[in-house]
Amino acid sequence: MEWRWWPPEHTALHEPGAEIVFEHRAGGRIFERTPQGDEIEWGEITEWEPPRRLRYRWHIATDPANATDVEIGGWYGLKKGLRGRFGMYMPPLLEALGLAEFEHNAKNNRMRAI
């Protein structure tokens, strides 16, 4: 199953209409796909254990041999500085992965870890 989650204005190829695809399974890919069908690899999922853990190798715009290993064990598993840097992307990702629940209110979105 494919899951689209990344803001469309933040792509590597800067192609209008491109989508970022996250195949949520161990061995799944994270990649960008243009409307013409061209793809660029961003990473691979190495562990998929909803709602406890997600691990992946991140190598956007670099050789996969130089990939960064990323592990998410929930929102509070992120270091404080990373929460600020990736704060706008993580809540929808954590919700879709089943790592957090949200109340979607007009004035406030509350979140709790599962």
N, C-alpha and C positions, 0 to 999 in steps of 0.2 A: 504494500500500500504506500502511496506517495502522500506527502503532507506538505502543503505550501504555507510558509510562515514568515519569511523574511520580508521587510519593507521593500517594495519594488523599486524605490528610488536609490537603494543601496546595493548596486550590483557591480561585479568586477568588469563586465563588458560594457556597461553603461548603454545597453541596448533597450530602447523603449519596448515595453511589453515582455521583457525577460522575467522569468520566474525562478525562484530558488526552491529546489525540491529536496526534501529530507525524507528518505526511505526509513521509516522507524522500525528497524529490526537490526539485530547483530549482523554485520556484513553489509548493511545498507549503505548507500552513497548519500553524500550531500553535494549537490551540484547545481549549477546555473544552466538554464535552458532558454535560448532565444526563441522568438516566434518562428524562426526559420528552421529550428530543430538543432542548431549548434549547441554543444554542451561544453562546459568547463568544470572540471572537478574541483571541489572545495575540501572534501574530506571523506572519511569512512567511519561508520559506527562500529566500535569495537565491543561494547557491552550495552545491552538493552534490558533493563530490569525495572520496568515501571511498577510502582512509583518510587522505587528506592534509588536507582542509579542510571545515569547515562554517561558513557565514555565514548569519545571519538577522537580521531586523528585529524587535525586541522592543518591544511596545507594550501590554502588559497594563495594563488600567485607565487608559489614556490615549489621546489622539487619535493615530491612526497617523502624522499629520504630525510628531509629537513622538517618534517611535520612536528607540530606541537600536540602533545596529548592533553586532552581536556576532560575533566571529570566533573559532573554535576550530581550532587546528592541532595538537591533541593536548593531553594533560594538562599537559605542561610549558610549553605556550604560554600558560597562564593566569598572571597576575601572582600573586605569593605571597599577598597578601591575599584575592584571589578564590578561591584554592584552599581556604582555610579556610572561607570563607563558603559556597561551593557544593560542598564536598568530599563530602558525602553523596549528592549528586545526580549528579555528574560520572562516577564510575566506571561505573555501569550504562549511562549514556548513551554514553560512549566505547566501551564494549564492544559495544553494539547497533549503533553506527555503523561498527564495524570499525576504530576508531582505536586500540584497545588490546586486549590479550589478558589473561585472568585465570586464575589457579589458584584454584578455589573449595575451600578447605580449612576444616575446622571451626575451627581456631585462627588462621589467617592467610590473607588473600587477597592473593596477589602479583599485580602488574600490570606489564606491559611494553608500551611503545609499539610499534606495528607500522610 
